[in-house]
Amino acid sequence: MSEKIAIVGSGLIGRSWAVLFARGGYRVVLYDVKEELMTQAMEVVQAQLHSLHESNLLLGRDPAECYTRVSTSTFLSSAVEGALLLQECVPEDVELKRKVFSELDTLVSDTTILSSSTSCIVPSKFTETLSHRSNCIVSHPVNPPHYCPAVEIIPAPWTTDLAKDKTISIMKQIGMKPVVAKKECDGFILNRLQYAVLQESWRLVEDGVCDPQDIDTVMTSGLGLRWSFIGPFQTIHLNAPEGVTDYAERYSDGIVRVSKQFGEPRHMTGETLEKVREYVEGEVPMDKHKENLQWRDGVLKQLAVFKQSI
Ligand code: NAD
């Protein structure tokens, strides 16, 4: 019998995790405070397993067989009983995370890893007083996780190396690409990078340098094209004839000069927000939001297939 993973919270992210752990060969038990959401989650899991299989993204497994290993439980205690790892996916609210982790702490065995999907809350903020705190860790996925394999692993100061290494190994086994933070850092890695880009985009629009659509063009027809297969460091290494040292010698002064002008962070309000809203709602009308999400996921799926071939 395969080992068991418990998913606590069966919303958008919980469902995706269920697909990924089933793809990795695990038994998966989904739990949620709302029973109807678990029924919906099972339908989504089945559809996603078939969709991944059609695109050859199911690690060679049979979607029907994967699906037989996924079930639900209306009792948290039976959902987490005997689990190798539990993946918490409740809404992003530190008080709720504290409450859920405190309850889980009374139910899990001494070997279960308590892994949180939180996007931004460092694990020490909701695990400090737990008796199983040495098994607590954050595994932050990128949405949609079944097409974006990066996952940020953030140990708390008291997380053991054993728990960290086990989490990394499980993530690799299910086809994810773990990135391990060496210490806690507000915003983790992904969101710090994302916020830096968002803040500068905001400033450029607010200060009248360009329109919101220009930012998207620069990304989708410029920087983003490269970044989907090489990151910023490999990019600069290839952008100078003698590599990264050459790049640093040529461009570092300019980068420092421009970076000094970034200034204080801006709140996303007022006229700039109105300008951005007008632009995005023109491109992606709210009544077509669902269709556009499906389109985005479809394109990401094709990109995942392409990236598998390079
Ligand atoms: P969601 O609202 O879609 O799902 C949350 C689920 O948790 C709901 O089904 C809700 O009924 C359930 N829930 C609420 N209280 C609960 C409790 N006490 N016990 C069990 N279940 C409970 O939220 P989501 O988008 O899936 O986000 C979940 C977590 O994943 C958050 O921490 C979020 O920051 C993180 N995350 C989200 C994204 C994203 O893009 N949505 C990406 C990465 C990480």
Residues whose N, C-alpha, C, O or C-beta is under 5 A from the ligand:
A	BS01	NAD	V8 G9 S10 G11 L12 I13 G14 Y31 D32 V33 K34 L37 C89 V90 P91 E92 V100 S117 T118 S119 P141 V142 N143
